[in-house]
């Protein structure tokens, strides 16, 4: 019995270390190229401001973001990241809107994500990418979510909400 407690503490420490390694992080990236044969993208990590990238109406809570914290330098040194075009809703690389966080993907289409990636490459769009290490034997880093920058519709909705709040 007296050995059971140290063994339990050791296992809990190992589990905690494994979970810390598997955590998501986010980085501003510009996607440079997409390789459909290997399902990878080449990215340039960039610096950006989360508060400017994710505008919120005045008075909105500031802690409502679902974007994890910034990536460590070890992750930002990686320029090739894997992406997944098809599969279940939680296993594909999701493309989401900025303000509402709506997923835009057609999860059943093999061509939707590659077309969207080519669009982002052509426009040299800076996006926020949520990066996570692979599970199991696959430890390669992959992009699980891409947040698009705020567009005119997002900014118009923010202005509408602010004007509505002032009228009350």
N, C-alpha and C positions, 0 to 999 in steps of 0.2 A: 504494500500500500504506500509506503513512503517513497518508492521509486515512481509511482504512478503520477504524482504531482509534477516532478521535474520533467518527465516524459511529455506530459500534457502541455506544460509551458513551452518546451522545445518545439512541439508540433504546432502550437499556436503561433510562435515566432516565425516558423518556416512558412506557414500559411499567410501570415501578414506580409512577409517579404515577397511572396509570390503574387499577392494581390496588388502590392505597390508597383510591381513591375508591369502588371497588366492594366494599369490605369490609363485612361484617356488623357490627352492634352490637346491644346489647340494652338495653331500657328497661322499667321497670315502667309498665304502662298500665292504665287502666280504660276499657273500650270503652263509649262513650256512645250511638252509633247505627250502624246499618248501612244502606247504600243499595244495594239489589240492582241498580238500573239502571246504576250506574257501578262496581259491585264495590269500593266503598270503605267504610271505617269511620272514624268520628270518635272520637278518643281524647283522654284527658287523661293526660299524662305525670305520673308520680308518683315519689316517692322510696321506696326500699325497701332491704332488706338481703338480698343474695344468699345469705348463709350461713343466715339464718333462713328464707328462702323455700325453699331446697333443703337440708333437713336430711339428715344422713348418720349412719350408725351410728358410735359412738365407735371411734376407731382407723382409720376408713376414710381412704384418701388424699384430700387436699384438692384436688388438681389434676386430678380426673377429670371435671370439668364440661365439657359441650360448648357451654355458653352463652358467646358472645363478650363482650368487655368492654363497659363502659357507653358509651352514645351521647354524642356531643358536643352542645353546646347548639344547634348548627345543626339537627340532626335532631330534637331534642326540642321545637323551636319548631313543627314540622309537626304539625298536628292531624288532617289527612286522609291516610290511608294506604290503599293498595290491597290487596285480598285476592283470592285465586283459589280457587274452590270445586272445580273439576274439572280433570283433566289427569293427567299422569304423577305418580308418587309424589314426585318431586323438584321438580315445578313447582307443586304446590298449596300453599296455606297449611296447614301441618301443625299439628294440635292434639296435644300430647304430655302424657303423665303426668309428674308431678314427679319421683318417686323412680326409677322404672325407665326413663323416657324413651320409653315405648312410644307409637307413633303410634295415635291413636284413630280417625282419619278413615275414612270410606267414600269412597275416591278416585273411585268411579264414580257416586256420587250427587250430583246438583246441589242437593239440599235439605239434606244433612247439615251442611255448614259454616254456611249461613245459620241453621239451627235452633240450632246450638251457639252462634253469635254472639248470637242473641236470648236464649238462656239466660244467657249471661255478662252481657249488658246488663241483663236483668231483675234479676239478683242483685247487680249492681254489683261484680262480682268483679275484684279486682286480679290481673293476670297478668303474666308476663314475656313480652315480644314481641321476637323477633329481627327486626330491620329491615334491609333491604338495598335499595340503589338498583337501579332497573331496568337491564337490559342492552340494548345496541344503542341505538336511537333513543329508547326509552322510559326516561327517567331518573327517573321518579317513584318515590318511596319506597314499598316494599311490605313487608307483614308476611309473612315466610316461615315462621315457627314461633311458636306460642303454647304456653307451658308453663303448665299449670294449677297452682294451689297444692296443697300436700300435703294429702291428705284423710285420713280416719281409717284407711283401709286402708294407706296409706303409713306413717303413724306407727306402726301396729300391727306392720308388717313390720320397721321399724327397731328397735322394742322387742324383737321376737322374735330378730333377729340379735344384738342386744346381750346378751340373756339367753343365747343359744347360745354366744357368745364367752366369757361368764363361766363357763359350765359346763365348758369345756374346760380 
